[in-house]
Amino acid sequence: MNAVATPASDLLAPLHPLAARGGLPSHTVAGEFFCDGERHEIPCFRFADPAAGPNLVRLGFFGGLHGDEPASVGALVEFLSALVHAPEHAAGYDLYVYPICNPTGCIEGSRTNRAGRDLNREFWRGSAEPEVRILEGELRARRFHGLITLHADDTCEGLYGYSHGRTLDEALLQRALRAAEPVLPRDRRNVIDGFAARDGVICDCFRGVLSAPADQQPRPFDLILETPALAPHDRQVAAAVAALSTIVADYRGFIAYAQDL
């Protein structure tokens, strides 16, 4: 029972020496659980602007919910690594990054966790899965102003995302897709993943996906970005990083605009 599994250790390796120096990002564990005699952790890396005082905008970034989508993990690692060299891009923010939300799935390269459950259909439905309960606890405690979840789809023809039918979400998602298009094309089909789509944006979504608590008000922006899983890994990572950087930059602009109204 003392063995510690190290899922996707190669993907997370660039972050550990950065966190070990005592600077940013800092490394914590959102929660741990045991499975088949192994202890598994859901790591969290935090990058907070030290000069902004207490009124930081909290954003949550999530990857690796499906263990067979390594680009979602790699993109968050690359995104954090880039912030270390350009911390001004996180000015005014408190960023919480959960790159591996499905540790056993990442070990086995499977969509589901070891119990055979698709974790991204389990949220806020009374799930007994420990990964979901840990992440729901984080979502309740942090009350994020915005959520960004990364996925990869092996049936799509390019980049797309879910906006949940919200105006702000769609505006941010459209800009993110435009920023990523020089790396990978956008999926412009009228139906993607079984949902009606327009210019790579889907308004509906599956039940049970990772989201804010139902009672959280005001609602945070909530984006799901999908890269084409059959594209080269490095291009998926580069496209997702471009999208994430644009979302962070653009949301700061939305906040400044709202304050001027």
C-alpha positions as CSV (number, residue, x, y, z in Angstrom):
1,M,0.0,0.0,0.0
2,N,3.0,2.3,0.1
3,A,3.9,2.3,-3.6
4,V,3.2,5.6,-5.3
5,A,2.1,5.4,-8.9
6,T,3.7,8.1,-11.2
7,P,1.2,8.4,-14.1
8,A,2.5,10.3,-17.1
9,S,5.7,11.1,-15.2
10,D,7.5,11.9,-18.4
11,L,4.9,14.5,-19.3
12,L,5.0,16.1,-15.9
13,A,8.8,16.0,-15.6
14,P,9.4,19.5,-16.8
15,L,7.3,21.0,-14.0
16,H,8.8,19.3,-11.0
17,P,12.2,21.1,-11.0
18,L,10.4,24.4,-11.5
19,A,8.2,23.9,-8.5
20,A,11.1,22.5,-6.4
21,R,12.9,25.8,-6.6
22,G,10.2,27.3,-4.5
23,G,8.9,29.7,-7.1
24,L,6.1,29.4,-9.6
25,P,4.4,27.2,-10.4
26,S,3.9,25.7,-6.9
27,H,3.0,22.1,-6.6
28,T,0.4,20.6,-4.4
29,V,-1.8,17.5,-4.4
30,A,-5.6,18.1,-4.8
31,G,-6.3,14.7,-3.4
32,E,-5.1,11.0,-3.3
33,F,-6.8,7.6,-3.4
34,F,-5.8,4.0,-3.4
35,C,-6.5,1.5,-6.2
36,D,-5.2,-2.0,-6.5
37,G,-2.7,-1.4,-3.7
38,E,-1.2,1.8,-5.2
39,R,-1.6,5.3,-4.1
40,H,-2.6,7.7,-6.8
41,E,-2.5,11.5,-6.7
42,I,-4.3,14.3,-8.6
43,P,-1.6,16.9,-8.9
44,C,-2.3,20.6,-8.9
45,F,0.1,23.3,-10.1
46,R,-0.6,26.9,-9.1
47,F,0.7,30.1,-10.8
48,A,-0.4,33.2,-9.0
49,D,0.6,36.8,-9.7
50,P,2.4,37.9,-6.5
51,A,2.0,41.6,-7.2
52,A,-1.8,41.7,-7.6
53,G,-3.0,41.4,-4.0
54,P,-6.0,39.5,-2.9
55,N,-8.3,40.3,-5.8
56,L,-7.0,37.8,-8.3
57,V,-9.1,36.2,-11.0
58,R,-9.1,32.4,-10.4
59,L,-9.0,30.1,-13.4
60,G,-9.0,26.3,-13.4
61,F,-7.4,24.3,-16.2
62,F,-8.0,20.6,-16.5
63,G,-6.4,17.9,-18.6
64,G,-6.1,14.1,-18.7
65,L,-9.7,13.4,-17.8
66,H,-9.4,10.7,-20.5
67,G,-6.2,8.8,-20.1
68,D,-5.8,8.3,-23.8
69,E,-5.5,12.0,-24.6
70,P,-1.9,12.8,-23.6
71,A,-1.9,16.1,-25.6
72,S,-4.3,17.6,-23.0
73,V,-1.6,16.9,-20.4
74,G,1.3,18.0,-22.5
75,A,-0.4,21.3,-23.4
76,L,-0.9,22.3,-19.7
77,V,2.7,21.4,-18.9
78,E,3.9,23.5,-21.9
79,F,1.5,26.4,-20.9
80,L,2.9,26.5,-17.4
81,S,6.5,26.2,-18.5
82,A,6.0,29.2,-20.9
83,L,4.5,31.3,-18.0
84,V,7.8,30.8,-16.0
85,H,9.6,32.6,-18.8
86,A,6.9,35.3,-19.3
87,P,5.1,35.6,-15.9
88,E,3.6,39.0,-17.0
89,H,1.1,37.0,-19.1
90,A,-0.4,35.8,-15.8
91,A,-0.8,39.3,-14.4
92,G,-3.9,39.6,-12.2
93,Y,-4.5,35.8,-12.2
94,D,-4.5,32.9,-9.8
95,L,-4.2,29.9,-12.1
96,Y,-4.9,26.4,-10.8
97,V,-3.8,23.7,-13.3
98,Y,-4.8,20.0,-12.9
99,P,-2.9,18.3,-15.7
100,I,-3.8,14.7,-14.8
101,C,-7.3,14.2,-13.6
102,N,-7.5,10.5,-14.4
103,P,-4.3,9.0,-13.0
104,T,-5.1,5.3,-13.6
105,G,-6.4,6.0,-17.1
106,C,-3.1,7.8,-17.9
107,I,-1.1,4.9,-16.7
108,E,-3.0,2.5,-18.9
109,G,-3.6,4.8,-21.8
110,S,-7.4,4.3,-21.5
111,R,-10.3,6.7,-21.8
112,T,-11.8,5.4,-18.6
113,N,-10.4,5.0,-15.2
114,R,-9.4,1.6,-13.9
115,A,-13.0,1.0,-12.7
116,G,-14.1,1.4,-16.3
117,R,-15.9,4.7,-15.7
118,D,-15.8,7.7,-18.1
119,L,-15.1,10.4,-15.5
120,N,-16.4,13.1,-17.8
121,R,-19.9,11.8,-17.5
122,E,-19.8,11.6,-13.7
123,F,-19.7,15.1,-12.4
124,W,-22.5,16.4,-10.0
125,R,-24.4,13.1,-10.4
126,G,-23.5,11.6,-7.0
127,S,-20.5,9.7,-8.4
128,A,-18.5,7.4,-6.1
129,E,-15.4,7.7,-8.2
130,P,-12.6,9.2,-6.1
131,E,-11.2,11.3,-8.9
132,V,-14.6,13.0,-9.4
133,R,-15.1,13.5,-5.7
134,I,-11.7,15.1,-5.4
135,L,-12.2,17.4,-8.3
136,E,-15.7,18.3,-7.2
137,G,-14.2,19.3,-3.9
138,E,-11.7,21.6,-5.7
139,L,-14.5,23.2,-7.8
140,R,-16.6,23.9,-4.7
141,A,-13.6,25.3,-2.7
142,R,-12.1,27.4,-5.4
143,R,-15.2,28.9,-7.0
144,F,-13.3,29.6,-10.2
145,H,-14.2,32.6,-12.3
146,G,-13.4,30.5,-15.4
147,L,-12.9,26.8,-16.3
148,I,-11.0,25.5,-19.3
149,T,-10.9,21.7,-20.0
150,L,-8.7,20.2,-22.7
151,H,-9.6,17.0,-24.6
152,A,-8.6,15.3,-27.8
153,D,-11.1,13.7,-30.2
154,D,-10.1,10.9,-32.6
155,T,-13.2,11.3,-34.7
156,C,-12.9,15.0,-35.5
157,E,-11.4,16.8,-38.6
158,G,-9.8,19.6,-36.6
159,L,-10.1,22.0,-33.7
160,Y,-13.5,22.6,-32.0
161,G,-15.0,23.4,-28.7
162,Y,-18.1,23.6,-26.5
163,S,-19.4,27.0,-25.4
164,H,-22.5,25.7,-23.5
165,G,-24.6,28.3,-25.4
166,R,-23.2,31.3,-23.4
167,T,-22.3,34.5,-25.2
168,L,-19.0,35.2,-23.3
169,D,-18.0,31.5,-23.7
170,E,-18.5,31.6,-27.4
171,A,-16.6,34.9,-27.8
172,L,-13.6,33.5,-25.9
173,L,-13.8,30.2,-27.7
174,Q,-13.9,31.8,-31.2
175,R,-10.8,33.8,-30.4
176,A,-9.1,30.8,-29.0
177,L,-9.8,28.7,-32.1
178,R,-8.6,31.5,-34.4
179,A,-5.3,31.7,-32.4
180,A,-4.8,27.9,-32.8
181,E,-5.8,27.7,-36.5
182,P,-2.3,28.5,-37.8
183,V,-1.2,25.2,-36.2
184,L,-4.2,23.0,-36.9
185,P,-7.3,23.5,-39.0
186,R,-10.7,24.1,-37.5
187,D,-13.4,21.4,-37.8
188,R,-16.2,23.3,-39.7
189,R,-18.7,20.4,-40.1
190,N,-22.3,21.1,-39.2
191,V,-22.4,18.1,-36.9
192,I,-19.5,17.3,-34.6
193,D,-19.5,14.6,-31.9
194,G,-23.3,14.2,-32.5
195,F,-24.1,17.8,-31.8
196,A,-25.0,20.7,-34.1
197,A,-22.0,22.9,-34.6
198,R,-21.2,26.3,-36.2
199,D,-17.6,27.2,-37.1
200,G,-16.3,24.6,-34.7
201,V,-18.4,25.8,-31.8
202,I,-21.0,23.5,-30.1
203,C,-23.6,25.0,-27.8
204,D,-25.0,21.7,-26.3
205,C,-23.0,19.2,-24.3
206,F,-23.1,15.8,-22.7
207,R,-24.5,15.4,-19.2
208,G,-22.0,15.0,-16.3
209,V,-19.0,16.8,-17.8
210,L,-16.6,18.7,-15.5
211,S,-18.3,22.0,-14.6
212,A,-18.9,24.4,-11.8
213,P,-21.3,23.5,-9.0
214,A,-24.9,24.2,-9.9
215,D,-25.3,26.7,-7.1
216,Q,-22.3,28.8,-8.0
217,Q,-23.4,32.4,-8.9
218,P,-22.4,34.2,-10.9
219,R,-21.6,31.4,-13.3
220,P,-18.0,31.2,-14.5
221,F,-17.1,31.0,-18.1
222,D,-16.7,27.4,-19.1
223,L,-14.9,26.2,-22.2
224,I,-14.0,22.8,-23.5
225,L,-11.4,22.7,-26.2
226,E,-10.9,19.7,-28.4
227,T,-7.8,19.0,-30.5
228,P,-7.8,16.3,-33.3
229,A,-6.3,13.2,-31.6
230,L,-4.9,11.8,-34.8
231,A,-2.8,14.9,-35.5
232,P,0.9,14.9,-34.3
233,H,1.2,15.2,-30.6
234,D,3.4,18.3,-30.8
235,R,1.0,20.1,-33.0
236,Q,-1.9,19.4,-30.7
237,V,0.1,20.8,-27.8
238,A,1.1,23.9,-29.8
239,A,-2.5,24.6,-30.9
240,A,-3.9,24.1,-27.4
241,V,-1.2,26.4,-25.8
242,A,-2.0,29.1,-28.4
243,A,-5.7,28.8,-27.5
244,L,-5.0,28.9,-23.7
245,S,-2.7,31.9,-24.0
246,T,-5.4,33.8,-26.0
247,I,-8.1,32.9,-23.5
248,V,-6.1,34.3,-20.6
249,A,-5.2,37.5,-22.5
250,D,-8.7,38.1,-23.8
251,Y,-10.5,37.5,-20.6
252,R,-8.4,40.1,-19.0
253,G,-9.6,42.5,-21.7
254,F,-13.2,41.5,-21.0
255,I,-12.8,42.3,-17.3
256,A,-11.3,45.7,-18.1
257,Y,-14.1,46.5,-20.5
258,A,-16.8,45.5,-18.0
259,Q,-15.2,47.7,-15.3
260,D,-15.4,50.7,-17.7
261,L,-19.1,50.3,-18.3
